[in-house]
Amino acid sequence: MKRVLVVDDDRTTTLLLKRVIERTGRYEVREENFGEQAVAAAREFMPDLIFLDVMMPNLDGSEVAGQLKDNPITSRIPVVFLTSIVTEEDVANSEGIIAGSRFIAKPVDAAQVVECLDELLR
């Protein structure tokens, strides 16, 4: 079973995504609500993919992604950013890739999350 780590400072978002992803029966999901603990969670859980909020207090998503890439244990784990700073139109116009990274606009659509997982982890 593939593993997915969901990192967002909003507990409701992580809980919703966990439920949506686990309902597929194909993924094990772990939640993390603090950016500063995300890298340790990734090293421990060793997910196949990470959904990562961009705007978080203390340590934002780009800083977390940088730490993940700098760590040889986590550097190859794909990261998909979740953010409200881009619109669905921005994502659609760029085919989901902005500045070289995959993005999903918030509010997150459950079907879009599962589609992204299936595409990246098939």
C-alpha positions, 0 to 999 in steps of 0.5 A, a space after each residue: 500500500 502506498 503512503 501519503 503524508 498530508 501537511 497543513 496547519 489547518 486540522 480540518 484540511 488534513 482530516 478531510 484529505 486523510 478521509 478522502 484518500 483512505 476511502 480509495 483503499 489504496 493509500 495509507 495516510 499520515 497527517 502533520 499540522 506543523 511545518 517544523 515537524 513535517 521533515 521528521 514525519 517524512 523521515 519516519 513515515 517514508 511516504 510515496 508522496 507529500 501534499 504540502 500547504 504553502 502558507 503555514 506559520 513558523 515554517 512555510 511549505 517552500 521552506 519545508 520542501 527545501 529541507 526535504 530536498 536537502 535531506 538524502 532520505 527524503 529528497 526523492 519524495 514527490 511534493 504536491 503543494 496545496 495553496 489558496 495563493 493560486 486559482 483553479 484557472 492558474 493551475 489549469 493554465 499551467 497544467 498544474 505545474 508552477 515554478 517547476 512544482 505541482 500545485 493544487 488550488 484550495 479549496 481542494 477538490 477531492 476528485 482532483 486529489 485522488 486523480 493527482 495521486 493516481 497519476 503520480 503513484 500509479 
